[in-house]
Amino acid sequence: MNKLIKDTVTILNTYPYSDSSLIVKAIAKENGLIDIIAKGIRKKSDSFILQALNDYELTLYPPREGELHLLKESSLLKERHYEGAKNWATALCGAELMQKQIISNDEHLLYFELLGSFLDFLLSLDAEPLPVFWRLLNRIIHLQGLALTTCICSGCKEQKPEYAYTKHDAQLYCRECTHNLTLPKDLHIFSEEASRIFYHLDHIGNHLSEIRLAKSTIQEINDFYSDYYLAHNRKTLKLKSLSVLEQFYL
Ligand SMILES: [Zn+2]
């Protein structure tokens, strides 16, 4: 008989499976990203159902070869209830982003806590939530060992506001260096709003009340990250929940 696993998790997403079961994706403090099957759970009372974005303590049977963890018991530790639809949709973006990461064994707790503080921050936030997601994205990019230095120009290496970037390599440039670029054929010049957001991203919490996001700004910033991922990871960053969130904006 395999030893039971007890761990604290944040649920990232759930999918119905067969008539009565649920597949659960979660990030666990000690075990990192895990897939769980909760058999028969949908026939039990509503209060027992595992909900995305909440924290639970779970008791699990470890997976046998090629199988999922099997849920034995769960107890709710923290319920996260989002008043605003935007905050809730942003929280889901963070959860989906987490699901896409490859997390090394010694970093499980780091990622678990990073997501937890992101989700908690959004609970009481009364301002634009989306920049908080971009900050999370930035932090994850750093944890993945990729260098994305906002506020430092790729040309002159000085600390200056971002003015533009080249799409093929996602390098950021200040205004002066942009004008000196030779053949900047895939250059994107940022709108003022996008430029301001990048400049303040590391401490965006202090600036959220000043930010009013237009859909075009959101697409600019999401496009930048998309180009960044393609240039550095050779894969695209496609988040379904981010497309959903964009629809809240005009
Ligand atoms: Zn420069």
Boltz pocket constraint, residues with backbone or C-beta under 6 A from the ligand:
constraints:
  - pocket:
      binder: B
      contacts: [[A, 153], [A, 154], [A, 155], [A, 156], [A, 157], [A, 158], [A, 160], [A, 173], [A, 174], [A, 175], [A, 176], [A, 177], [A, 178]]
      max_distance: 6.0
